[in-house]
Amino acid sequence: FGHVAAAIYGTHLGAHTEQEWRGFLEVWQAADRLHGHVLDALQAVGLPVMSFPPSATAACENGEIISLAHEPILHALNAGLLPVVLGDVAFDRQRGATILSTERVMGWLVDALSPRRILLAGDEEGVFARFPLRDRPLERISRLDLERLALAESAGTDVTGGMAAKVRWGLNMIERRPDLEIRIFSAIRPGTLLGAIRGDEV
């Protein structure tokens, strides 16, 4: 949704001109549309979801989060609600604007929320040693694997770094919190996401 517009306008690199700010708004609108579909789907099955968009709660400097309101998310969880965050645009003190991937948002929240597992559900079956051949899936990934293999970024347009960035981010999270489990998998087949949430092997 938002990646194509972001690539056209360079929103992840900043915004200063009128055209770049219009691009910022276009990326926000695209991300918001996708987020609306996700919320509608969750509400349709009766989940008590509430939206927490980073564009309204995050402050950044030079592309890095310097603050993001997590207390309202904790209140929502304590009330039995399901908070939903997203990859989003954000205002940046130095660049004017930037883009926060969902992983970076979760990276900020991980210390406040102390999750046991993080599930990264996408369209790829997992991480492959040879992409796009998809002939060597990796069951587990270490820092050594990352140095040894040339992991591709993404098959499509992805201004936040695609699969390679997800793997680097995941390894950084594990180094910070060794008790954390992170899974990267495809959620295209019906039932796979539910199985992953239940703890099944996917």
Solvent accessible surface area in square Angstrom, and as a share of the most:
residue,aa,sasa,rsa
1,F,120,0.50
2,G,12,0.12
3,H,59,0.26
4,V,88,0.51
5,A,9,0.07
6,A,0,0.00
7,A,52,0.40
8,I,124,0.63
9,Y,56,0.21
10,G,17,0.16
11,T,1,0.01
12,H,49,0.22
13,L,128,0.64
14,G,8,0.07
15,A,1,0.01
16,H,126,0.56
17,T,75,0.43
18,E,124,0.55
19,Q,126,0.56
20,E,55,0.24
21,W,85,0.30
22,R,156,0.57
23,G,0,0.00
24,F,17,0.07
25,L,90,0.45
26,E,73,0.33
27,V,5,0.03
28,W,92,0.32
29,Q,77,0.34
30,A,5,0.04
31,A,14,0.11
32,D,67,0.34
33,R,140,0.51
34,L,77,0.38
35,H,11,0.05
36,G,27,0.26
37,H,111,0.50
38,V,62,0.36
39,L,28,0.14
40,D,89,0.46
41,A,63,0.49
42,L,46,0.23
43,Q,100,0.44
44,A,87,0.68
45,V,114,0.65
46,G,63,0.60
47,L,75,0.37
48,P,63,0.40
49,V,20,0.12
50,M,97,0.43
51,S,40,0.26
52,F,22,0.09
53,P,43,0.27
54,P,1,0.01
55,S,22,0.14
56,A,82,0.64
57,T,47,0.27
58,A,13,0.10
59,A,31,0.24
60,C,1,0.00
61,E,74,0.33
62,N,74,0.38
63,G,5,0.05
64,E,108,0.48
65,I,22,0.11
66,I,64,0.33
67,S,53,0.34
68,L,12,0.06
69,A,44,0.34
70,H,72,0.32
71,E,108,0.48
72,P,60,0.38
73,I,4,0.02
74,L,57,0.28
75,H,114,0.51
76,A,6,0.04
77,L,78,0.39
78,N,128,0.66
79,A,71,0.55
80,G,54,0.52
81,L,66,0.33
82,L,68,0.34
83,P,24,0.15
84,V,19,0.11
85,V,29,0.17
86,L,19,0.10
87,G,26,0.25
88,D,4,0.02
89,V,1,0.00
90,A,0,0.00
91,F,115,0.48
92,D,7,0.04
93,R,179,0.65
94,Q,112,0.50
95,R,67,0.24
96,G,17,0.16
97,A,0,0.00
98,T,2,0.01
99,I,16,0.08
100,L,0,0.00
101,S,14,0.09
102,T,58,0.33
103,E,22,0.10
104,R,75,0.27
105,V,0,0.00
106,M,42,0.19
107,G,6,0.06
108,W,96,0.34
109,L,1,0.01
110,V,0,0.00
111,D,88,0.45
112,A,35,0.27
113,L,46,0.23
114,S,62,0.40
115,P,29,0.18
116,R,190,0.70
117,R,73,0.27
118,I,11,0.06
119,L,47,0.23
120,L,22,0.11
121,A,51,0.39
122,G,39,0.37
123,D,101,0.52
124,E,33,0.15
125,E,107,0.48
126,G,10,0.09
127,V,6,0.04
128,F,20,0.08
129,A,8,0.06
130,R,116,0.42
131,F,51,0.21
132,P,95,0.60
133,L,117,0.58
134,R,108,0.39
135,D,69,0.36
136,R,114,0.42
137,P,85,0.53
138,L,42,0.21
139,E,167,0.75
140,R,213,0.78
141,I,45,0.23
142,S,51,0.33
143,R,79,0.29
144,L,117,0.58
145,D,19,0.10
146,L,28,0.14
147,E,130,0.58
148,R,147,0.54
149,L,27,0.14
150,A,101,0.79
151,L,26,0.13
152,A,36,0.28
153,E,104,0.47
154,S,51,0.33
155,A,82,0.64
156,G,50,0.48
157,T,72,0.42
158,D,35,0.18
159,V,31,0.18
160,T,43,0.25
161,G,14,0.13
162,G,5,0.05
163,M,39,0.17
164,A,5,0.04
165,A,26,0.20
166,K,54,0.23
167,V,5,0.03
168,R,107,0.39
169,W,27,0.09
170,G,8,0.08
171,L,22,0.11
172,N,69,0.35
173,M,10,0.04
174,I,55,0.28
175,E,111,0.50
176,R,114,0.42
177,R,51,0.19
178,P,112,0.70
179,D,111,0.58
180,L,8,0.04
181,E,66,0.30
182,I,35,0.18
183,R,53,0.19
184,I,39,0.20
185,F,6,0.02
186,S,8,0.05
187,A,34,0.26
188,I,121,0.61
189,R,145,0.53
190,P,137,0.86
191,G,53,0.51
192,T,16,0.09
193,L,79,0.39
194,L,90,0.45
195,G,9,0.09
196,A,0,0.00
197,I,94,0.48
198,R,172,0.63
199,G,42,0.40
200,D,74,0.39
201,E,144,0.65
202,V,74,0.42
